[in-house]
Amino acid sequence: MKPVKLIGTNLAILDADFASCGRDDRIYFDTEIAGFGLRFRGGGKRTWVLQYKIHGTDHRLTLGPYPAITAKTARAMAQDKLADVWKGKDPQADKREAKAKAQAQIPLRMVIDNFLCDRQGELRPASFSELRRYLLNDWKPLHGWPIAEIQLPQVADILVRLKKAGPVSAARSRSCLSSCFKWAMGHGYVQHNLVIGTINPDTGAARDRVLNDLELAAVWSACLNDDYGKIIRLLILTGARRTEVGGMAWSELNFDDRTWTIPANRTKNGNAHVLQLPHTAWEIIEATPRRAGRDFLFGHSSGGYRNWGASKEALDKRCAIPAWTHHDLRRSTATGMADTGIQPHIIEAVLNHTSGHKAGVAGIYNRSAYMREVKTALAIWGDHVASIVGGEERKIVQFTPQAG
């Protein structure tokens, strides 16, 4: 159609033309003010815009919505902005500065909430739960601070405290906060990711800590008869991950065949995992009281047990053995099973690993879960743990794989 002057009496003509043009997005420019236009979009959205060049670069500035802003007002705004351009000033600079100042006052907790909302659909439930736990629990002292005003020493001080509870966990918490700040940079909340300037609490040493029988017995004996104590003993007996045992639910347990099924959304590799638990493990489970209206065995939060740091620190004081982590128990269980004669591929099946014998082409063709062998392995290991914590002579059992 023929260009028209953007005034109130002409806008009905533009509406009719847009309805018939078959496009979802179109800008009608004014015949008198260069770059001044009205943008039409599907759904009835209309927006006043101004296109201009500054330092040889094209820019587009949104002036506001129509009809909230009339044609007369929009024309005046466009002329004012063009006057700034003629003076060498970018009209969007003020807008960016105002936006930056507003975002600088947004508290960290609000940014975290937006970050978690953005990531929830991209991560597995278990990974998202861990990310959320670290950000909401460990960094709570900074939640009320405007994100742009948070300083490196504040983050470093919290990391020092977290490291005392466990360097590996502290390093993961630092990584989660760094991911949040990186996301915040991309969304204009901050200019820099200050977390990368802090010292990583984890030294990066190889994960080779294996507790020997005396140390495992010391940890076991130092456990109280509370949720955390039961979790630690189940970690030793099963070789499961901390989050898997901490989030154990009654609905995952089958008392008839004595199995625990960890659903796919709670395992690291996304594969459901079935373990036929040894007698000692079931004694712990059966001694755990059910809480009305709650499916989780341990903890009081919506996602199972949460008080890892304080509980671990208290246990360390009671058992007094060299530094160890929750994940070291998993490695110690695997090593202990190997020492009793259990074959590596059976240990991998216990741990729900897809590496080693189940990796690559071998894993594609070998779909066996080794259920009977896993049951036997856990029973052998359970007897061994019972012997070392009871002060008895170590029980030697010959592991013989059953015929398929």
GUPAZA-466094 format. One record per residue (C-alpha): residue number from 1; x, y, z. Coordinates in steps of 0.1 Angstrom, whole numbers, padded with zeros to 4 digits. Layout:
<rs>
[NUM,[X,Y,Z]]
...
</rs>
This chain:
<rs>
[1,[0000,0000,0000]]
[2,[0010,0036,-0003]]
[3,[0030,0050,0027]]
[4,[0009,0072,0050]]
[5,[0015,0096,0078]]
[6,[0012,0079,0112]]
[7,[-0016,0098,0128]]
[8,[-0047,0086,0145]]
[9,[-0070,0090,0115]]
[10,[-0048,0068,0093]]
[11,[-0043,0038,0117]]
[12,[-0075,0020,0107]]
[13,[-0062,0018,0072]]
[14,[-0030,0002,0084]]
[15,[-0050,-0023,0105]]
[16,[-0070,-0034,0074]]
[17,[-0039,-0037,0053]]
[18,[-0021,-0058,0079]]
[19,[-0051,-0081,0082]]
[20,[-0051,-0088,0045]]
[21,[-0013,-0090,0039]]
[22,[-0009,-0125,0052]]
[23,[0021,-0117,0074]]
[24,[0026,-0121,0111]]
[25,[0051,-0092,0116]]
[26,[0052,-0059,0096]]
[27,[0064,-0023,0103]]
[28,[0047,0006,0086]]
[29,[0070,0037,0085]]
[30,[0059,0073,0086]]
[31,[0062,0095,0055]]
[32,[0076,0125,0074]]
[33,[0098,0113,0103]]
[34,[0126,0090,0091]]
[35,[0127,0057,0109]]
[36,[0095,0063,0129]]
[37,[0071,0034,0125]]
[38,[0043,0013,0139]]
[39,[0050,-0024,0142]]
[40,[0021,-0049,0138]]
[41,[0023,-0084,0150]]
[42,[-0001,-0113,0151]]
[43,[-0025,-0114,0181]]
[44,[-0033,-0077,0179]]
[45,[0000,-0064,0193]]
[46,[0010,-0029,0181]]
[47,[0042,-0012,0191]]
[48,[0057,0022,0182]]
[49,[0094,0019,0171]]
[50,[0122,0042,0159]]
[51,[0150,0030,0136]]
[52,[0182,0050,0134]]
[53,[0219,0049,0127]]
[54,[0246,0059,0151]]
[55,[0283,0055,0144]]
[56,[0273,0037,0112]]
[57,[0254,0010,0131]]
[58,[0216,0003,0127]]
[59,[0196,0004,0159]]
[60,[0159,0000,0167]]
[61,[0143,0015,0198]]
[62,[0109,0005,0212]]
[63,[0090,0036,0221]]
[64,[0060,0019,0236]]
[65,[0027,0001,0229]]
[66,[-0003,0014,0209]]
[67,[-0030,0024,0219]]
[68,[-0015,0031,0254]]
[69,[0007,0056,0237]]
[70,[-0012,0077,0211]]
[71,[0002,0085,0176]]
[72,[0006,0121,0186]]
[73,[0027,0112,0217]]
[74,[0047,0087,0198]]
[75,[0056,0112,0171]]
[76,[0068,0136,0197]]
[77,[0089,0109,0214]]
[78,[0104,0099,0181]]
[79,[0114,0135,0173]]
[80,[0130,0139,0208]]
[81,[0150,0107,0203]]
[82,[0162,0117,0168]]
[83,[0174,0150,0182]]
[84,[0196,0130,0206]]
[85,[0209,0110,0176]]
[86,[0218,0142,0158]]
[87,[0238,0153,0188]]
[88,[0257,0120,0187]]
[89,[0239,0105,0217]]
[90,[0225,0070,0216]]
[91,[0189,0070,0228]]
[92,[0192,0034,0240]]
[93,[0222,0042,0262]]
[94,[0199,0058,0289]]
[95,[0175,0028,0286]]
[96,[0204,0003,0291]]
[97,[0218,0023,0320]]
[98,[0184,0024,0337]]
[99,[0179,-0013,0331]]
[100,[0214,-0020,0345]]
[101,[0207,0000,0376]]
[102,[0173,-0017,0382]]
[103,[0189,-0052,0377]]
[104,[0217,-0043,0400]]
[105,[0192,-0041,0429]]
[106,[0177,-0075,0422]]
[107,[0185,-0098,0451]]
[108,[0204,-0130,0446]]
[109,[0175,-0152,0456]]
[110,[0153,-0138,0428]]
[111,[0181,-0145,0403]]
[112,[0185,-0180,0417]]
[113,[0147,-0186,0413]]
[114,[0148,-0174,0377]]
[115,[0179,-0195,0370]]
[116,[0163,-0226,0385]]
[117,[0131,-0221,0365]]
[118,[0152,-0218,0333]]
[119,[0172,-0250,0340]]
[120,[0145,-0273,0354]]
[121,[0134,-0286,0320]]
[122,[0170,-0292,0309]]
[123,[0183,-0313,0338]]
[124,[0175,-0347,0351]]
[125,[0154,-0345,0383]]
[126,[0182,-0357,0405]]
[127,[0207,-0332,0391]]
[128,[0182,-0304,0394]]
[129,[0174,-0313,0430]]
[130,[0211,-0312,0438]]
[131,[0215,-0278,0421]]
[132,[0185,-0264,0439]]
[133,[0197,-0277,0473]]
[134,[0232,-0262,0470]]
[135,[0219,-0228,0458]]
[136,[0191,-0225,0483]]
[137,[0209,-0239,0514]]
[138,[0246,-0231,0511]]
[139,[0242,-0196,0497]]
[140,[0212,-0185,0519]]
[141,[0233,-0158,0537]]
[142,[0236,-0139,0504]]
[143,[0200,-0144,0492]]
[144,[0189,-0109,0504]]
[145,[0219,-0091,0488]]
[146,[0216,-0073,0454]]
[147,[0235,-0097,0431]]
[148,[0256,-0068,0416]]
[149,[0267,-0058,0451]]
[150,[0280,-0092,0462]]
[151,[0317,-0091,0467]]
[152,[0343,-0119,0463]]
[153,[0352,-0120,0500]]
[154,[0316,-0127,0509]]
[155,[0316,-0158,0486]]
[156,[0351,-0168,0498]]
[157,[0341,-0167,0535]]
[158,[0311,-0190,0529]]
[159,[0334,-0214,0509]]
[160,[0357,-0216,0539]]
[161,[0328,-0227,0561]]
[162,[0316,-0252,0536]]
[163,[0350,-0267,0531]]
[164,[0351,-0277,0568]]
[165,[0320,-0299,0562]]
[166,[0336,-0315,0531]]
[167,[0358,-0301,0503]]
[168,[0341,-0321,0476]]
[169,[0306,-0309,0485]]
[170,[0320,-0273,0489]]
[171,[0335,-0275,0454]]
[172,[0302,-0287,0439]]
[173,[0283,-0259,0457]]
[174,[0308,-0234,0443]]
[175,[0303,-0248,0408]]
[176,[0265,-0244,0412]]
[177,[0269,-0207,0422]]
[178,[0293,-0201,0394]]
[179,[0268,-0216,0369]]
[180,[0242,-0192,0383]]
[181,[0264,-0162,0380]]
[182,[0274,-0172,0344]]
[183,[0237,-0174,0336]]
[184,[0231,-0140,0353]]
[185,[0258,-0125,0331]]
[186,[0240,-0136,0300]]
[187,[0208,-0121,0312]]
[188,[0223,-0087,0322]]
[189,[0221,-0090,0360]]
[190,[0259,-0088,0365]]
[191,[0289,-0078,0345]]
[192,[0313,-0105,0358]]
[193,[0312,-0139,0374]]
[194,[0331,-0132,0406]]
[195,[0329,-0169,0417]]
[196,[0357,-0178,0393]]
[197,[0380,-0156,0414]]
[198,[0375,-0178,0445]]
[199,[0397,-0207,0454]]
[200,[0383,-0241,0446]]
[201,[0378,-0259,0480]]
[202,[0386,-0293,0463]]
[203,[0423,-0297,0458]]
[204,[0417,-0319,0428]]
[205,[0435,-0349,0443]]
[206,[0426,-0382,0429]]
[207,[0395,-0398,0445]]
[208,[0413,-0428,0459]]
[209,[0404,-0427,0496]]
[210,[0394,-0462,0507]]
[211,[0385,-0469,0543]]
[212,[0399,-0501,0556]]
[213,[0380,-0526,0578]]
[214,[0390,-0508,0610]]
[215,[0379,-0474,0597]]
[216,[0346,-0488,0584]]
[217,[0340,-0503,0618]]
[218,[0348,-0470,0635]]
[219,[0324,-0451,0613]]
[220,[0297,-0477,0618]]
[221,[0301,-0477,0656]]
[222,[0301,-0439,0657]]
[223,[0267,-0438,0640]]
[224,[0238,-0428,0662]]
[225,[0204,-0445,0659]]
[226,[0190,-0415,0640]]
[227,[0183,-0408,0604]]
[228,[0218,-0399,0595]]
[229,[0233,-0429,0613]]
[230,[0210,-0453,0595]]
[231,[0218,-0436,0561]]
[232,[0256,-0441,0567]]
[233,[0252,-0477,0576]]
[234,[0230,-0483,0545]]
[235,[0257,-0466,0524]]
[236,[0283,-0490,0537]]
[237,[0260,-0520,0531]]
[238,[0248,-0511,0496]]
[239,[0275,-0489,0479]]
[240,[0246,-0466,0468]]
[241,[0250,-0429,0464]]
[242,[0243,-0405,0492]]
[243,[0213,-0389,0475]]
[244,[0199,-0423,0466]]
[245,[0198,-0435,0502]]
[246,[0189,-0401,0516]]
[247,[0159,-0400,0493]]
[248,[0148,-0436,0499]]
[249,[0110,-0439,0499]]
[250,[0087,-0466,0513]]
[251,[0071,-0469,0479]]
[252,[0105,-0480,0465]]
[253,[0107,-0509,0489]]
[254,[0092,-0544,0483]]
[255,[0090,-0562,0516]]
[256,[0079,-0595,0499]]
[257,[0111,-0600,0478]]
[258,[0133,-0577,0500]]
[259,[0142,-0554,0471]]
[260,[0148,-0517,0468]]
[261,[0141,-0502,0434]]
[262,[0157,-0468,0428]]
[263,[0137,-0452,0400]]
[264,[0154,-0439,0369]]
[265,[0149,-0402,0379]]
[266,[0169,-0407,0410]]
[267,[0200,-0425,0395]]
[268,[0230,-0408,0380]]
[269,[0228,-0427,0347]]
[270,[0191,-0425,0343]]
[271,[0186,-0463,0346]]
[272,[0163,-0477,0373]]
[273,[0183,-0499,0397]]
[274,[0170,-0529,0417]]
[275,[0189,-0542,0447]]
[276,[0180,-0572,0468]]
[277,[0192,-0560,0501]]
[278,[0210,-0581,0527]]
[279,[0194,-0590,0561]]
[280,[0214,-0563,0580]]
[281,[0200,-0536,0557]]
[282,[0165,-0547,0562]]
[283,[0169,-0546,0599]]
[284,[0178,-0509,0596]]
[285,[0148,-0503,0573]]
[286,[0123,-0522,0595]]
[287,[0136,-0503,0626]]
[288,[0128,-0470,0609]]
[289,[0093,-0457,0619]]
[290,[0069,-0445,0593]]
[291,[0058,-0409,0595]]
[292,[0022,-0402,0587]]
[293,[0016,-0387,0553]]
[294,[0053,-0390,0544]]
[295,[0068,-0415,0518]]
[296,[0105,-0407,0526]]
[297,[0122,-0428,0553]]
[298,[0146,-0401,0563]]
[299,[0147,-0364,0569]]
[300,[0118,-0339,0571]]
[301,[0121,-0319,0539]]
[302,[0101,-0325,0507]]
[303,[0131,-0343,0491]]
[304,[0144,-0366,0518]]
[305,[0174,-0361,0540]]
[306,[0191,-0327,0538]]
[307,[0213,-0320,0569]]
[308,[0244,-0336,0555]]
[309,[0271,-0310,0565]]
[310,[0263,-0307,0603]]
[311,[0257,-0344,0606]]
[312,[0289,-0354,0589]]
[313,[0309,-0329,0610]]
[314,[0294,-0344,0642]]
[315,[0301,-0379,0630]]
[316,[0338,-0370,0622]]
[317,[0343,-0359,0658]]
[318,[0329,-0391,0672]]
[319,[0348,-0416,0649]]
[320,[0381,-0396,0647]]
[321,[0395,-0412,0615]]
[322,[0414,-0394,0587]]
[323,[0394,-0372,0564]]
[324,[0368,-0390,0543]]
[325,[0337,-0382,0523]]
[326,[0303,-0399,0518]]
[327,[0314,-0410,0483]]
[328,[0345,-0427,0498]]
[329,[0321,-0452,0514]]
[330,[0309,-0462,0479]]
[331,[0345,-0467,0468]]
[332,[0353,-0486,0500]]
[333,[0323,-0509,0495]]
[334,[0334,-0517,0460]]
[335,[0370,-0523,0471]]
[336,[0359,-0544,0500]]
[337,[0337,-0565,0477]]
[338,[0367,-0571,0454]]
[339,[0388,-0582,0484]]
[340,[0361,-0609,0492]]
[341,[0364,-0623,0457]]
[342,[0334,-0607,0440]]
[343,[0340,-0602,0403]]
[344,[0344,-0567,0389]]
[345,[0314,-0569,0365]]
[346,[0292,-0579,0395]]
[347,[0305,-0550,0415]]
[348,[0297,-0527,0386]]
[349,[0261,-0542,0386]]
[350,[0258,-0535,0423]]
[351,[0269,-0499,0418]]
[352,[0247,-0494,0387]]
[353,[0277,-0485,0366]]
[354,[0275,-0485,0328]]
[355,[0313,-0483,0324]]
[356,[0338,-0512,0323]]
[357,[0321,-0544,0313]]
[358,[0288,-0526,0305]]
[359,[0304,-0498,0284]]
[360,[0303,-0494,0246]]
[361,[0294,-0524,0224]]
[362,[0296,-0548,0253]]
[363,[0269,-0529,0271]]
[364,[0247,-0528,0240]]
[365,[0246,-0566,0237]]
[366,[0250,-0575,0274]]
[367,[0218,-0564,0290]]
[368,[0220,-0588,0320]]
[369,[0213,-0571,0354]]
[370,[0230,-0601,0372]]
[371,[0202,-0601,0397]]
[372,[0211,-0633,0414]]
[373,[0248,-0625,0415]]
[374,[0241,-0590,0429]]
[375,[0219,-0606,0456]]
[376,[0248,-0630,0465]]
[377,[0274,-0602,0465]]
[378,[0254,-0580,0488]]
[379,[0248,-0609,0512]]
[380,[0285,-0617,0513]]
[381,[0294,-0581,0518]]
[382,[0267,-0577,0545]]
[383,[0281,-0607,0564]]
[384,[0316,-0592,0561]]
[385,[0304,-0559,0575]]
[386,[0286,-0577,0603]]
[387,[0318,-0595,0612]]
[388,[0341,-0564,0613]]
[389,[0317,-0543,0633]]
[390,[0309,-0571,0657]]
[391,[0346,-0578,0663]]
[392,[0343,-0613,0649]]
[393,[0369,-0631,0628]]
[394,[0366,-0621,0592]]
[395,[0342,-0643,0573]]
[396,[0356,-0657,0541]]
[397,[0330,-0668,0515]]
[398,[0339,-0682,0481]]
[399,[0319,-0663,0455]]
[400,[0306,-0686,0428]]
[401,[0286,-0671,0400]]
[402,[0253,-0689,0394]]
[403,[0246,-0704,0361]]
[404,[0226,-0682,0338]]
</rs>
